[in-house]
Amino acid sequence: MRFLTWLLTNAAALALAALLFDGISFGGPDQGQAEVTQKLLPLLLVALILGAVTSFVKPVLQILSIPLIIVTLGLFLFVINALMLMFTAWLAGVLGIGFHVDGFWTAVGGSIVITIATWVLDRVVGERDR
């Protein structure tokens, strides 16, 4: 149950970022029921990829960039989060999933939205699990 909650929370955060930023998009139709049915599975797959990248790659990058994180008072973490989102888009492209992130600054904004939305959704949904 916890995995499903985590996956749906990440998917909702990704959907919000794609809604707010023109540079973050999923391939397929743009309107109607066809949009929902054809983008739901890619959204869940990208959420899964982003979770895996965040779990395995991000800690290594954070350890390697501790001096930069300290010097920038933590602001370099925004760069790391943006790189994780761009890496997720690259992996999705390799796997044939229609997910695109156009540019570094779009990735920074998207990663901020994803982080905040995930945090809020975890607080709302997490209370019921306890």
C-alpha positions as CSV (number, residue, x, y, z in Angstrom):
1,M,0.0,0.0,0.0
2,R,2.8,2.4,0.8
3,F,4.5,1.8,-2.6
4,L,1.2,2.6,-4.4
5,T,0.7,5.8,-2.3
6,W,4.3,6.8,-3.1
7,L,3.9,6.1,-6.8
8,L,0.6,8.0,-7.1
9,T,2.0,11.0,-5.1
10,N,5.0,11.2,-7.5
11,A,2.8,10.9,-10.5
12,A,0.5,13.7,-9.2
13,A,3.5,15.9,-8.6
14,L,4.8,15.2,-12.1
15,A,1.4,15.9,-13.7
16,L,1.3,19.2,-11.8
17,A,4.8,20.2,-13.1
18,A,3.8,19.3,-16.6
19,L,0.6,21.4,-16.2
20,L,2.5,24.4,-15.0
21,F,5.5,24.4,-17.3
22,D,5.2,24.3,-21.1
23,G,8.7,22.8,-21.3
24,I,7.7,19.7,-19.4
25,S,5.4,17.5,-21.4
26,F,4.2,14.0,-22.2
27,G,3.7,12.9,-25.8
28,G,0.2,12.2,-27.2
29,P,-3.1,13.9,-27.5
30,D,-3.6,17.3,-25.8
31,Q,-7.4,17.1,-25.0
32,G,-10.2,14.9,-24.0
33,Q,-10.5,11.4,-22.8
34,A,-7.8,10.2,-25.2
35,E,-5.3,12.4,-23.4
36,V,-6.1,10.8,-20.0
37,T,-6.0,7.3,-21.3
38,Q,-2.9,7.6,-23.4
39,K,-0.8,9.6,-20.8
40,L,-1.7,7.7,-17.6
41,L,0.6,4.8,-18.1
42,P,3.6,7.0,-19.2
43,L,3.0,9.3,-16.2
44,L,3.2,6.3,-13.8
45,L,6.3,4.9,-15.6
46,V,8.0,8.3,-15.4
47,A,7.1,8.6,-11.8
48,L,8.7,5.2,-11.2
49,I,11.8,6.2,-13.1
50,L,12.1,9.5,-11.2
51,G,11.8,7.6,-8.0
52,A,14.5,5.1,-8.9
53,V,16.8,7.9,-10.1
54,T,16.2,9.9,-6.9
55,S,16.8,6.8,-4.8
56,F,20.0,5.6,-6.4
57,V,21.7,8.3,-8.4
58,K,20.9,11.4,-6.3
59,P,22.6,10.3,-3.1
60,V,25.8,9.6,-5.0
61,L,25.7,13.1,-6.6
62,Q,25.0,14.7,-3.2
63,I,28.0,13.0,-1.6
64,L,30.3,14.0,-4.5
65,S,29.1,17.6,-4.4
66,I,29.2,18.3,-0.7
67,P,31.8,21.1,-1.1
68,L,29.6,22.8,-3.7
69,I,26.5,22.4,-1.5
70,I,28.3,23.9,1.5
71,V,29.7,26.8,-0.5
72,T,26.3,27.7,-2.1
73,L,24.5,27.2,1.2
74,G,22.4,24.4,-0.2
75,L,21.4,26.1,-3.4
76,F,23.4,23.5,-5.5
77,L,20.7,21.0,-4.4
78,F,18.4,22.8,-6.9
79,V,20.9,22.0,-9.6
80,I,21.1,18.3,-8.5
81,N,17.3,18.1,-8.5
82,A,17.1,19.6,-12.0
83,L,19.7,17.2,-13.3
84,M,17.7,14.3,-11.9
85,L,14.6,15.5,-13.7
86,M,16.6,15.9,-16.9
87,F,18.2,12.5,-16.5
88,T,14.7,11.0,-16.0
89,A,13.6,12.6,-19.2
90,W,16.6,11.2,-21.0
91,L,15.9,7.7,-19.6
92,A,12.3,8.0,-20.6
93,G,13.4,8.9,-24.1
94,V,15.7,5.9,-24.3
95,L,12.8,3.6,-23.1
96,G,10.4,5.1,-25.7
97,I,8.2,6.9,-23.1
98,G,7.1,10.2,-24.4
99,F,8.3,12.5,-21.6
100,H,10.3,15.7,-22.4
101,V,12.0,18.4,-20.4
102,D,13.1,21.4,-22.4
103,G,16.0,23.1,-20.9
104,F,17.8,23.5,-17.6
105,W,15.7,26.3,-16.1
106,T,12.5,24.5,-16.9
107,A,14.0,21.5,-15.1
108,V,14.8,23.7,-12.1
109,G,11.3,25.0,-11.9
110,G,9.8,21.6,-12.5
111,S,11.9,20.1,-9.8
112,I,10.9,22.8,-7.3
113,V,7.2,22.1,-8.1
114,I,7.6,18.4,-7.9
115,T,9.4,18.7,-4.5
116,I,6.8,21.0,-3.0
117,A,3.9,19.0,-4.4
118,T,5.3,15.7,-3.2
119,W,5.9,17.1,0.2
120,V,2.4,18.5,0.5
121,L,0.8,15.3,-0.8
122,D,2.9,13.1,1.5
123,R,1.7,15.2,4.5
124,V,-2.0,14.9,3.4
125,V,-1.9,11.3,2.5
126,G,0.6,10.2,5.1
127,E,-1.6,11.1,8.0
128,R,-4.2,8.5,7.1
129,D,-1.6,5.7,7.0
130,R,-0.5,6.1,10.6
